[in-house]
Amino acid sequence: MKPKIQPLGAAIACERRDGGQVKLSTFIPLKIRKRGASKVVVRPDGAVESPSKVATQIDQPLLVALTRAFYWQHLLDEGVVASGSEIARREGLHHSTVNELLRLTLLEPAIIQAILAGQQPRCMSLLWFQRNPLPTDWVAQREVLSRFDA
């Protein structure tokens, strides 16, 4: 029996109080479907980009890294794991790899949205994020992003 598929909606932000602290979590509705030999991204509004258009725009390694980073951040927020090192042990990865990818969760939401839509600058790749430190301040991130287009 196939599991029931729920319709996609808008991004959801949840707030919960845990010991006097407020924790925010964001759910980004993203689905990847296989169409023939290629994969396509199903947008939150249900529209599917044509496979040829998606293949030229979406940076798959960056998209996968972003997805893993948010999943790992969710595990940390929920207390399932205590640190990036514990995630690395569970996943069979080096702890620096996990911590590098967790930095992607600090990206400005507009940059994340551009990556999900395949509209990030062409030279902004997973390798670029691994080799270049990115400021945690969103205004500074926008300035770095604007230098890509110059």
N, C-alpha and C positions, 0 to 999 in steps of 0.2 A: 504494500500500500504506500502510495506517495505521500510525503508530508504536505500539509496544506500551506500554500504560499500566500503570504499576506501582501496586500497592495502597498506600493511604495508611497511614502508621504514626504512632508517637508522635514528638514533637519529638526531634531528634537533636543531641547536642553532640559535636563532634569536637575533639580536641586534637592539635596537631602542634608539633614543635620546629623552630625555624628560627633557626639561628645563636645558640643558647643562650637564645632567648626562646620562651616558650610562647604559642601563639596558639589561642584558642578560637573556634569558630564554631558557630552554632546554625542548624539547619534547621527551619523551621516549616512543616509540611505543610498547605498551603492550596491549594485548587483552586476556581476559579470556573467554573461551567458555565452555559451559556445554556439557559433553559427557556422556549420561546415568545419573547415579547417582553422578558422580564426575565432577570436573572442571579441565580443562587443560589450560595451558598457551601456547599461540601461539607466537612463537618467531618472531622477525622482518623479518627473512628470509622466514617466512611462514610455517616453520616446526612445527609440533605439537609433543610434548613428549607423550609417552604412559601414560595413566592415572595412572597405578600402579607406574611407575617411578616418575611421578610428585608428587603423593601423599606422597611418602616417602622423597622427597627432598625439595619441596617448603614449606616454613613456611608461611601458609596462613595469620595468624594474622599480621605477620611482613610485608608481601606484601601489605595487605590492609592498614596498618598504613602508609607505605611508599607512597602509592598512595594518600591517604587522605592528607598527609603532603604536597606533591607537589601541589595538587589541592589548598589547603589553601594558600600556598606560592604564587601561581598564583593569587589568589584573592587579596592578600596583594600587590603584585607587580602592578597589574592593578588598584589599588585604589578602588576596589569594597567594601572592608572593610578596616577599619583603624587600627585594632589591633587584636591580638589573642583573647582578651576578647569579641570583637564583634562577631568573628567566634563562640566562645563558646556559646554566647547567641543565635545565629541563629541555631546552631546545638543541643542545649539543653545539652551541656557538661560543665564540670567544666573548668575554664580558665587554670588551671595547666595541665590538660590533653591535651588541644590544644597546649600549649606551649612546652610540652614534645615531642609531635609528630612533631612539627615544627623543632625541633633539627635534625630530620632525614634528612632534606634538606641540612644540612651542611656536610653530609657524602661525602667522596672521591668517585668520579665516579666509580672507580674500585670496591669499596665495594658495591655500589648500583648495579652494574652489577652482582656481585657474588650473591647478594640476589635475584635478578630477575631470575638468572639461577639456583638458589637452591644450590649454591656451597659455601655458607657461612659455617663457623664452626657450628657444630650441637648445641653447647651451646649458640650461638649468636642468641638470640630470642628477641621478643618485650619486654618481661619482663626484659631481661638483659639491653636493652637500657633504660628502664624506671628507673632502679635501679643504673646504673653506668653512671657517667658523661663521656662524650667523648670529647677529645680535638677538637678544630676547625681546628687545623693545620693538613693537610693531611698526612704529614710525621709521625707525632705522632700517627695518627689514624692507619697507617700501622703497627707501632710498637705494638700498642695494639692488632691488629689483628694477628700479628705474635706470640704473647704470647698464643693465643688460641690453636695453633698447637703444642706448646711445651709440 
